[in-house]
Each structure stands twice: as C-alpha cells, then as structure tokens.
Amino acid sequence: MSIDKSINIGNAGNEMSKKITGTSEVSAGRTVVAAGSGAALGGIAAGTVAVVGGVAAAPIAIPLAAVGAVAAGIFSLFD
C-alpha cells in the first residue's frame, strides 16, 4: 500500500464521518469520528491485502490504519 492509497482511505473516512454525524461542519467530535472511520477503513483494506499476501499482514495493517486515521482527521478539519 502506498501513501496515495492511504490518503484516499483518509478521504473516504472523512466522507463517512459526514454521513455518520449528519453534518459537514468542523468539530472535535466529527474529527474523532473521521479518524476512527479512517482507521477502520485502513484496517479493512489491509485485511484484504493480508488474505492475498499472507505473511505481509502486520507490516501493512498498522501503518495503513494509522495513516488513514491521521489523514481523515486532517481532512475533517479543513472541510
């Protein structure tokens, strides 16, 4: 997984947070939801890679979830 895919995951997490909270206004609560959504999406995407790659799951899953969470949090602050 590359950084651009992680950024896309973060953006998707931000969009999910808008749907979950029902607002696109900047708030601490939405940022937390966005970060959680980004981390969850990153974990799901890495899980897909883990099924295909087998042993390569751990080195991919944690960074992908972390970057997805950070990117989603940042996106939510500048919406």
C-alpha positions as CSV (number, residue, x, y, z in Angstrom):
1,M,0.0,0.0,0.0
2,S,1.3,3.4,-0.9
3,I,0.8,6.8,0.7
4,D,-1.6,7.9,-2.0
5,K,-3.9,5.0,-1.2
6,S,-3.7,5.8,2.5
7,I,-4.7,9.4,1.7
8,N,-7.6,8.1,-0.3
9,I,-8.6,5.9,2.6
10,G,-8.4,9.0,4.8
11,N,-10.6,11.0,2.5
12,A,-13.2,8.2,2.5
13,G,-13.1,8.2,6.3
14,N,-13.8,11.9,6.3
15,E,-16.7,11.4,4.0
16,M,-18.0,8.6,6.2
17,S,-17.8,10.9,9.2
18,K,-20.1,13.4,7.4
19,K,-22.7,10.6,6.9
20,I,-22.4,9.3,10.4
21,T,-22.6,12.7,12.1
22,G,-25.1,14.2,9.7
23,T,-23.1,17.4,9.3
24,S,-20.0,18.7,7.4
25,E,-19.2,21.3,10.0
26,V,-15.8,21.2,11.6
27,S,-15.9,19.9,15.1
28,A,-13.8,17.9,17.5
29,G,-16.5,15.2,17.6
30,R,-16.5,14.8,13.8
31,T,-12.7,14.7,13.7
32,V,-12.8,11.8,16.2
33,V,-15.4,10.0,14.1
34,A,-13.4,10.7,10.9
35,A,-10.1,9.4,12.5
36,G,-11.9,6.2,13.7
37,S,-13.5,5.7,10.3
38,G,-10.2,6.2,8.5
39,A,-8.5,3.7,10.9
40,A,-11.3,1.2,10.3
41,L,-11.2,1.5,6.5
42,G,-7.4,1.2,6.7
43,G,-7.7,-2.0,8.7
44,I,-10.3,-3.4,6.2
45,A,-8.1,-2.5,3.2
46,A,-5.1,-4.1,4.9
47,G,-7.1,-7.1,5.8
48,T,-7.8,-7.6,2.1
49,V,-4.1,-7.5,1.4
50,A,-3.5,-9.9,4.3
51,V,-5.7,-12.5,2.7
52,V,-3.8,-12.2,-0.5
53,G,-0.3,-11.8,0.9
54,G,-0.5,-14.0,4.0
55,V,2.6,-13.2,6.0
56,A,2.8,-9.5,5.0
57,A,-0.3,-8.5,7.1
58,A,1.3,-6.9,10.1
59,P,3.8,-4.6,8.4
60,I,1.0,-3.3,6.2
61,A,-2.1,-3.2,8.5
62,I,-0.8,-0.9,11.3
63,P,0.8,1.8,9.1
64,L,-2.2,1.8,6.7
65,A,-4.7,2.2,9.5
66,A,-2.6,4.9,11.2
67,V,-2.1,7.0,8.1
68,G,-5.7,6.5,7.2
69,A,-6.8,7.8,10.6
70,V,-4.4,10.8,10.6
71,A,-5.4,11.8,7.0
72,A,-9.1,11.5,7.8
73,G,-8.7,13.7,10.9
74,I,-6.8,16.3,8.9
75,F,-9.4,16.3,6.1
76,S,-12.2,16.8,8.7
77,L,-10.5,19.9,10.0
78,F,-10.4,21.6,6.6
79,D,-13.8,20.8,5.2
